[in-house]
Amino acid sequence: MKTKFTFLLCFVIVVFGFSQTTTLDKKIPVDKLQEDFDILRKNLEVAHPDLYLYTPKEQLDAAFDEIRASIKAPMRSIDFLKTINPLLKLIGNGHTDFVPSTDFFTYFRNEAVLFPFRVYWDEGELYIYRNLSEDKNIPLKTIIKRINGEDTKQLFAELTDYITRDGYNTSLPEATVMNRFYRCYAFYKGFPSTFELDIVEPNGEEKTITVKALQKKVLDSNLKERYGPLKKNFYQSDEPALKLTIDGDIATLTIKTFAADFARKMKKQKFKPFLNDAFQKIEQANVKHLIIDLRDNGGGDPKPTIELFSHLYDKPFTFYKNVYTITKKLPTPEYYENSKLDQFILKIALKKRGDVYVGNVIAKTQGMAGLKPSKPSKTVFGGDVYVLTNPYSFSATGEMSAIIKQYNRATFIGEEAGGNPNQNTSGMMPVMTLPHSKNRVVMSLIAFKMNVDFENTGRGVIPDHIVRRSIDDLLERKDRVMEFTLEKIRASN
């Protein structure tokens, strides 16, 4: 299953100094760091099926050699992670990630002091969206021009450049930095006890202020006290995975995930019966316009996306051009979590075909979908379709946008999807812990090639109408994207 794009993405952009002595300050000898690097390189080269998709082998080999040669002195684990981090952008696969050690996360959650604001990036400016500092008088919508002397435009670009992504996509890295700025800043710039800020308040007054860094538990407490109960993550909330609303001749189908097992077990919803029932209701209500809201849908499984498109297209279609891996064996299984299970699955579910391995009869009977033509459903919607996307429309949702684009079946509205519409490498994603630095590597083993004929530009689907919430929309809780879509529909009637 293609997992949801996690908030761990920020944690790969790290180089910092602790304000106190911790076990994380311990420096690792050069030979041990080089051994970790060699293990990382070997696993990427042996197991990653699209390692050279965006960076030619000769260029990537040179980058490998340059990084290894730069390891000349002992480093802390987190500094080593920062050293290898540039590989992520060269690989260009958003499912492949480098993650700090569990000790690091423990420190971050329980001891580290952090930037005391939630921010919003809008039209090249960094706005305060939530003030969690000790100074309650700092107004929302204040623009932060500099942080500890650094220009925020340059800083934001710098942080964004470290985030893993599909191809050349920038929408998801920017959203990641914006929504987890306090984390990203801490991991890249350090944990200063205070922040000197050059700001411009909403009334235009320019000031230089100093605010105190605060622990995460204090920030969470201030957020709840000042702005109400914390909104639960979808995966922890009572929010349904699938929801249909019909208003006159307009229907809105909201799909928060394509993870079938999660929807069934945690949300008590099954895709096929829900979609069958939904499109029957749409037909009975004589709906002319269907809005499919895929914003914040981080992906899931192929089958639900195929089932959805079968209600949108009245002819047979083939979802995937190819699905394969390049290995049946993890190079260093002793460093992987649950490696015995992964090794067992690779061994029994694959067969050799040329230079790659594809699913055998066992894999196909266990639900590998999309390689053969899929038939349209009994109820196919023939009206106008509008698909809403944002940077967190990732993985299987990128694939869903691909098939819709291929058959020109919808108007896209919103922001560039974070998931690539031509291909991704995901499926099995075992986690390897490097033996000396204890940094973790999320490996991606299976390549999914979409059956589309448009060029892979390395970008997500670019909407026909690019619409993004402003800082005012955010503060006023306005859904500009949905409002724009409804206005467009009304204008067409």
Helices and strands as residue ranges (DSSP letters): G 7-12, G 23-25, E 27-28, H 30-47, H 57-69, E 75-76, H 77-84, H 86-91, E 97-99, H 102-110, E 113-114, E 117-122, E 125-131, E 143-147, E 150-151, H 152-160, H 171-179, H 181-189, E 194-200, E 206-212, E 214-215, H 216-227, G 234-236, E 242-247, E 250-255, H 260-266, H 271-284, E 289-293, H 302-309, E 320-324, G 333-335, H 339-349, E 350-353, E 356-359, H 361-365, E 384-389, H 396-406, E 411-414, E 423-426, E 431-433, E 440-442, E 446-450, E 465-466, H 471-475, H 480-492
